[in-house]
Every structure is written in C-alpha cells, then in structure tokens.
Amino acid sequence: MTQVFLSYLLTSLIGTVSALTLLLIKPITKKYFSASWHYYAWLAVLIVMMVPLRAPVQRINFQDNEIVQSGGEFLLEKAANVITENKNVEQDITEQLKVQFALESFNKAVQKNIKLFTNIWLLGIALVFVQKIVSYKLFVKNVLNKSCKVQLDGVGRNVEVRIMTEAKSPFVIRCIKPILVLPDKSMPEHQLKNVLAHEFTHIKRRDILYKWLAIVCKAVHWFNPFMYLIAREIEKDCEISCDETAARNMNEYEKKSYAETIMSFAFEYGRAMPLTTSMATSKKTLKNRLIAVKNSKRKSKMRGVLSIVAVFVLLLNFSLVSAFAGGILLSVSESGNCPRLYFDEEQALYGYKDGEGNVVILPQYLKAGDFHENAALVILPENPKVLRVIAPDGTYLFDKAFSAVNNFNSGYALVVANDEGEYSYINKEGELATEMLFDAAENFCAGFALVQTDDKWGVVDTNFNFKVPCKYDNKDEALEKLNLN
C-alpha cells in the first residue's frame, strides 16, 4: 500500500504540472479550439492523476558498469567502458542521475514515516469520499421528498421530470435514470425550450459521470490544493462548453433567446449543489458563457477530427511523462527497500542492514557489494576465489558460482562464460541468457550492450538481437551507428 501511496503522490505532481500547462497555454488554445475541447482536455489530466503508469526505465548506478572479480584486490574494479566515455551518452546518464538522486532524496525523506503518511492518506480519502456520498444522498433524498413528478411534452421516458418549489433554477441529478428538476414557476415556451436544450446536452454528454470522476479524483488527491483548482475549472468549462454545444445549430435569433435565458437565471445562482448540472451560473462565468453562445458554430469534420487528435496527443504526452517518472520511482523504491551493505569491524566481515538500521543479513562475507536489481555479489571467507549472488533475504539466487561477474543490469549480468575467457550473459536463474559467446563485452546500459566478435564491435539489445552488427573497429563507431538507428 505504501507503494500505491507513492505512486499517487507522483501522479498528483504530474497532474498539477499538466493542469498548470493547460492553463498556461489556454490563451493560445482558445484561438484554435472550442470550449468543448478545453472541457475534455481536463479529462486527460484526471486520467493521468487516477491511473499510475510505469514505463520500464533503466536504473543508472555508478557501479552498473563495474566488473567484479574474485581475484582482485577490491571486490569492485573499474572496467574500461566506452559507454561512459561517449560525451553524448555521458551527458544523458548525468541527467538521468540527477533525476534519480532527486527522487532518492525524496524517497529517503518519506521512507521514515511512510506508513504514517499512507494511513493519513487513506483516512483522508475515506473521510472526503464519505462526506461527498452522504451529502449527495441527502441532497437527492431532499429533492425527491420536496418535488412532484410531472409529464412534459418532448421529454422521453428515459428522463424523469419533477417540479420543485425550492428550486431556483433548472438542474439535473443522477447519471443513470437522470431526473430533470424544474422550478415551480411558469416559463415561456421559448425559455423552456432553451432550458431543455441546455440540460439535455448535459445528459447526452453524461456530464454527471464526468463530475463523479472529478469527485473520486478529488478524494484521492485531497491533500493537493491544485486539485480543487482543477475541479473548479472543470465545473466552469462544463457549463461553457454545454452552452456552446447546445447553441451550435441555432440561428442568430435563437442564440439571442438562449443567451437571455441564461441571464434570467444568472442571479438565481446560490450555493453549489453536489453532482448536478444547472442552468444557473455565477457572475464570473456569465460573460464567458454568453461569448460561447455567440461564437458557437457547426464544426467541420476536419476540425472535429483535429480536436480529437489534439486531446489524444495531450493525453499521450501527459501519460508518457507520468509513465517515465513512475518507472524511475518504482526502481528507486525497490532499491530503497533493499538491505544496505555494512562492515562489522569486530568480525571484519560484511553484512546487510535495513533502512531502520536493523541487521537483516548477518556479517558473513569476506567481500560484498550493494544490491542492484534485487541482487548482490558476495564472496565467502571459505572460498575467496568464487562469487555468489544473493537475494535481499540472504538466500542464493542460484547455486552456481563464478570467477568473474558483473552487477545485474536490465535483468542480465555479464560473466566470463568459460576457461577460454569468452564472455556471455546470465539471467536471474544463473542460466546463460544467450548461446552467443563474445571475445569481449560490456555491461548493459539503457537497454543496450557493446559486444565484440572477431575484433569487431557491435551492439545487442536485451533480446540479444543485433541492433548494430559486429563490423566496426572501435566502440565509438558502433555507438554512433546505434544513435543513427
């Protein structure tokens, strides 16, 4: 559950940045897109905030490209690695490290009280959601008790119509089996027609369902003050876009009549009713609604397609950012949960402690390394010439031992595969991940590895497909070809 909390903490941040981006570009997008486009653009923000995504992101460590040899003076010995010598790739790795270290600092700050924060977050969700549900149920019950059902010409059986004395303006409640509530006062035929056009547009677009999503999102992100700004913007754009859609097929006379109907209910706007769509509006929103009615017009098919594509592009961009950040957070969190290496000076042996300083793996290793991808390399005092690989609980990942092996990266570790000194890669089961043997090879970095056969260099991916064939004299050339691909 703590991982869920961290994930939603991240989506809250991404959603806030996305919302501020929308508000920042709104003066530009208003010139090219309709009010409906802006209304549904907020849906992209809600989706990003409600659906945590995790892209497979390569965790970068200073020791990722360090080969481990049991016969060396130190457990970790630097191996010449051209990936970090290439300036462009080095710069990319540096940028990734900055992001990673920032997230690690954040993770450490939260980790101490993560359970407390998670429980407070869950309690907040429960309180906000219960409050919304209870207030909505009481509101609907009050409406049903203080209104009477009527028949209205032009309204089908799917929508129930009620007259309510206390209602100051028309509104709709319920998403399934919607109820249209009208104030108990006579309305001219043209005004009633405009009211029905407005409220049935809401019903057709299922705006109350949209508002439910916003309520759920507000409950999940109750701690984020920008969530309340997002909710207000959705509420405002909902009415503006509804007016624009309802007036789209009207002539100038009908638009004028529709605008007058909006103004007639403008001063009836009171305390916001939960999960309803209302003809009334605040004075702040009135001007924008009237402008939307005046400028409403039929959309060409091409313009409609472009608007849909633009929303999907917006959603895709927000989702990619969220997925990439989620992948980094996951890798940082997983690493943060792994035991930390420590040295017992009294026994002169290495062991591991958890984040609270408790010993979880007793000091028993002559040499040992940090955990990488939930695997650590260790050497036992009784057998100082072979390396073993352990899991975070101290058990061996597999029974095999090696004379030389790298840290795991992208799910594989580089090993010396035979007595001839040829290289290959093993998986977490200790089995060779590929039948190919190489004269020389490098550890995986960002999902790719440099390999050499017949004195020529190439690049393989994590499926051991050649992205760059082994036909280049040096590593730089092979990397340049990878960049071109």
Sequence and secondary structure as in RCSB ss.txt:
>XXXX:A:sequence
MTQVFLSYLLTSLIGTVSALTLLLIKPITKKYFSASWHYYAWLAVLIVMMVPLRAPVQRINFQDNEIVQSGGEFL
LEKAANVITENKNVEQDITEQLKVQFALESFNKAVQKNIKLFTNIWLLGIALVFVQKIVSYKLFVKNVLNKSCKV
QLDGVGRNVEVRIMTEAKSPFVIRCIKPILVLPDKSMPEHQLKNVLAHEFTHIKRRDILYKWLAIVCKAVHWFNP
FMYLIAREIEKDCEISCDETAARNMNEYEKKSYAETIMSFAFEYGRAMPLTTSMATSKKTLKNRLIAVKNSKRKS
KMRGVLSIVAVFVLLLNFSLVSAFAGGILLSVSESGNCPRLYFDEEQALYGYKDGEGNVVILPQYLKAGDFHENA
ALVILPENPKVLRVIAPDGTYLFDKAFSAVNNFNSGYALVVANDEGEYSYINKEGELATEMLFDAAENFCAGFAL
VQTDDKWGVVDTNFNFKVPCKYDNKDEALEKLNLN
>XXXX:A:secstr
 HHHHHHHHHHHHHHHHHHHHHHHHHHHHHHHS HHHHHHHHHHHHHHHHS          TTTTEEEETTSSSS
EEE   TTTTSHHHHHHHHHHHHHHHHHHHHHHHHHTTHHHHHHHHHHHHHHHHHHHHHHHHHHHHHHHHTEEEE
  TT  TTSEEEEETT SS EEE SSS EEEEESS   HHHHHHHHHHHHHHHHHTHHHHHHHHHHHHHHTTT H
HHHHHHHHHHHHHHHHHHHHHTTT  HHHHHHHHHHHHHHHTT  S  TT EES   HHHHHHHHHHHHH     
HHHHHHHHHHHHHHHHHHHHHHHHHHHHHHHHHHHHTS EEEEETTTTEEEEE TTS EEEEEEESEE   BTTB
EEEE TT TT BEEE TTS BS S  BSEEE  BTTBEEEE STT  EEEE TTSSBS S  BSEE   BTTEEE
EEETTEEEEEETT  EEEEEEESSHHHHHHHHHH 
